[in-house]
Amino acid sequence: MRRTIILHPYVTEKTMNAMSGTPNQDLRDGNRLEFVVRKDARKPDIKKAFEERFEAKVDKINIKLMKDGKHAIIKLKEGYSAEEIGMRIGIF
């Protein structure tokens, strides 16, 4: 049995803006999604799980530890849309 690495999306106004990049943001800040992940998950594990689950390529992953768990901020490669994935998983 394989354990789930990506637990659920983390949605706030800031993360919603990071999906598309708002006009007052730098363009390199867009096309990102944020997820709560398993505490013991490593970046390569998160990348593999995300790419398999959402069929999109990951450019970069940043990790931050929060009170509610470990968060992965996933920036997608050019040609993949964080907004489209957000719609598929019901964020919008």
PLY file of the C-alpha trace (Angstrom):
ply
format ascii 1.0
element vertex 92
property float x
property float y
property float z
element edge 91
property int vertex1
property int vertex2
end_header
0.00 0.00 0.00
1.37 3.38 -1.03
0.93 6.23 1.42
-0.48 9.51 0.19
2.16 12.25 0.01
-0.05 15.16 -1.08
-2.78 15.55 1.54
-4.86 18.50 0.32
-4.62 21.92 -1.36
-4.01 24.95 0.82
-6.25 27.77 -0.39
-6.02 31.39 0.72
-6.34 34.67 -1.13
-2.55 34.75 -1.49
-2.37 31.22 -2.94
-5.24 32.02 -5.33
-3.28 35.03 -6.60
-0.16 32.88 -7.00
-2.02 30.54 -9.36
-2.46 33.14 -12.07
-0.24 35.99 -11.02
-2.17 39.20 -10.53
-1.30 42.36 -12.51
0.56 43.89 -9.56
2.74 40.79 -9.12
5.90 39.89 -10.96
5.09 37.24 -13.60
7.59 34.81 -12.09
5.39 34.66 -8.97
2.52 33.06 -10.87
1.67 29.50 -11.94
2.04 28.10 -8.41
-0.07 25.82 -6.26
0.26 25.17 -2.53
-0.48 21.86 -0.86
-0.25 20.44 2.65
1.95 17.35 2.40
3.08 14.55 4.69
5.53 15.70 7.33
8.14 13.15 6.20
7.79 13.92 2.45
10.92 15.07 0.62
11.00 17.31 -2.47
11.67 14.41 -4.92
8.75 12.45 -3.40
6.43 15.46 -3.70
7.52 16.12 -7.29
6.93 12.52 -8.36
3.53 12.33 -6.62
2.37 15.64 -8.09
3.48 14.83 -11.64
1.80 11.41 -11.53
-1.43 12.70 -10.00
-1.93 15.85 -12.08
-0.01 15.00 -15.28
1.91 18.28 -15.17
5.65 18.96 -14.95
7.11 20.66 -11.87
9.69 23.42 -12.27
10.48 24.05 -8.60
9.27 23.15 -5.11
9.66 25.26 -2.00
8.85 23.90 1.44
7.64 25.78 4.50
6.75 24.41 7.90
3.57 25.83 9.37
1.49 25.18 12.49
-0.93 23.09 10.43
1.83 20.98 8.84
4.33 20.95 6.03
3.45 23.00 2.95
4.81 22.53 -0.56
4.66 25.49 -2.94
4.84 23.95 -6.40
5.78 26.06 -9.41
4.82 24.47 -12.71
6.95 24.43 -15.84
6.04 26.68 -18.74
3.21 25.21 -20.76
1.30 23.89 -17.71
-1.43 25.85 -15.97
-1.93 26.06 -12.20
-5.39 27.58 -12.85
-6.42 24.57 -14.94
-5.28 22.15 -12.23
-7.06 24.30 -9.62
-10.30 23.99 -11.59
-9.86 20.21 -11.91
-9.48 19.77 -8.16
-12.31 22.15 -7.26
-10.46 25.18 -5.90
-12.58 27.56 -8.01
0 1
1 2
2 3
3 4
4 5
5 6
6 7
7 8
8 9
9 10
10 11
11 12
12 13
13 14
14 15
15 16
16 17
17 18
18 19
19 20
20 21
21 22
22 23
23 24
24 25
25 26
26 27
27 28
28 29
29 30
30 31
31 32
32 33
33 34
34 35
35 36
36 37
37 38
38 39
39 40
40 41
41 42
42 43
43 44
44 45
45 46
46 47
47 48
48 49
49 50
50 51
51 52
52 53
53 54
54 55
55 56
56 57
57 58
58 59
59 60
60 61
61 62
62 63
63 64
64 65
65 66
66 67
67 68
68 69
69 70
70 71
71 72
72 73
73 74
74 75
75 76
76 77
77 78
78 79
79 80
80 81
81 82
82 83
83 84
84 85
85 86
86 87
87 88
88 89
89 90
90 91
